[in-house]
Amino acid sequence: MDNISYHLFHVTETTVVVSVSVLCKEPTIFKERVKLESLSFDSTDAMEVTKPQNQTNLPANNIITASNDEHLRDIFHQIRTTKSPAVINFGASWCRVCADILPSFNKLSSKFPKLSFVYADIDECPDTTQHIRYTPTFHFYRDGERVDAMFGAGEERLHDRLWLHS
């Protein structure tokens, strides 16, 4: 019997980011993306996920998810007008490295409460993220302007950049 484990990392209206680990007796090669509905589990652990009530303003607790292009444009506008320091994590639901860094991104948001943390899935915000070539990509904003970018993951690297720009 194959062993399957999964971890829920991120939920929006249209996307669920799940890390799935499969231990198979036989090697399995997927030649295309596997749809979530095509996966089945013998048993599942469920948790209730609630969305923040205030998604039109930059976050009440300093972390927010851009649900679509219009929402991400609003976030960019608020970053520029309020001149608040921010970091935007551009990722994708199919990107394993993105899924691996999300728990660290969430944890670091509590260590840097003066920064606004934003997650934008490139598939949910295709127009506003068309310039993103690598996932994950992190953009850092200060005084309403982008001041730095980081490509790839690494909790220490991310921590150091956040410290530098906070």
N, C-alpha and C positions, 0 to 999 in steps of 0.2 A: 504494500500500500504506500502511496506517495504521501509525504507530509507537506502541508500547506500552512504557512503563517502569513498574516498580513497586518499592517498597521495603518490606521486612518490618520492622515496628516493634515488634510486641507479640504474644505467643502465650500463650494459656491453654488449658485442657482443651477448651473449647467455642468459643473465638473466636480468630481471627487478624486482627490489625489490619494492613492493607496499604494503602499509598498507591499508587494507580494513576493514572498520567498517560497520557492517550491523545491522540495528535495525529492527527486525522482529516482526510481531504480534504473531507468533508462534515460540517457540524455535527451533533452527536448530542445529543438530549435524552432523558434517562431520566426517566420519569414515576413510577418506583417504585425501590425498592432493587434492586440487582443482586446476585444470589447469587454467591458466590465460585465455586461449581462450574459456573456458567454462563459463566464467563470461560475463554477458551482462549488459549494463548500458543504461538507458533512455537518459541521457545526459552525456557528458564528457567534462572535461576541459583539453585541450592539451597544452603542452609546448614543445618547441623545445629543444632537448638535443644534445649537441655536445660533442664529445670526445676530450680530450686534444691532440694536435698535437704531443707532445713529450712524448710517452709512453715507449720508450726504456731506457731513463735515469730516475733517480729519479726526482721527479716532479719539474716542473718549479715553481709551486706555493706551494709546500710542501704536496700535497695530490694526491694519485694515486690509481688506482684499478688494481689488478693483474687479467688479463683476462684468464689465463690458467696456467698450471704447469710450462711450460717453462718460461713464463713471471715472475712468482713468484721466480723461481730459479735465474733469472737475477737480480731481486730486492735483494734477499739474497746476491748474489755475490757483488753487488754494496755497500750494507750496510757493508759487511766485508772489502772490499778493500778501500772504502772511509772513513771508520770508523765514518760515520756520525750518529748522534743520530736518532733513529727511533722508531716508534710504529707500530705494525701490528695488525689490528683488524681482527680476524678470525671469520666470521659469516656465516649465511646461509639465503637463500631467504625465507625459510619456518619458520624461527625463529622470533617470534613476538618481543622478547626482543632485538634481533639484529636490527630489523627495528626501534624499539623505540630509541635505542642509536645512530643510524646513524646521525640524525640531530645534536646531541650534539658533536659527533666525528668530524663532518665537522666544526662546530662552534669553537671547541677548536683548530682546526688546524690553525686558524687565530690568536689565542692567543699565540701560541707557534710556531712562524715562523722558528725557528732554528731546529725543529724536522721534520723529514719526516713522514708523515702519510700514511699508506698503508691499503687498505681494500682487503681482500682475502676471496672469497666465497668458502667454503669447497667443494661444489658440482662442482665448475668449476676448482678447483685445487685439485683433489682427491689424487694424489700421494704425493704431497708436504705437504698436510695437514692431512695425515692419523694418525698422532700422536695427533691431536686435539680431545679431548673427550667431551668438553663442548662448547656451543656457547652462547654468545660471549666469546672469549678468547682473551686477549690482551698480546702481547709479546713486551717487551721494550728492545732496543738495545743501547749500548754505546760502543764506541771504537771497533766496529765490533763484539761484543759479546753480547749474550742475558744476561741481568742482572736482569730481573724481569718478572713476569707473573701475570695477574689478570684475574680471572674467574668471569663471570657475568657482569652486567651493573651497572650503577649508575654514574650520571654526576659528582657529587662531588668526589667520589672515583677516577674516571678517571682523573679529573682535578688535584687532589693531586698527583697521580702517575706521570702524565705528568710534573708537576712542579718539582717533585723530580728528574726526569731523564732528565730534559732539561738543 
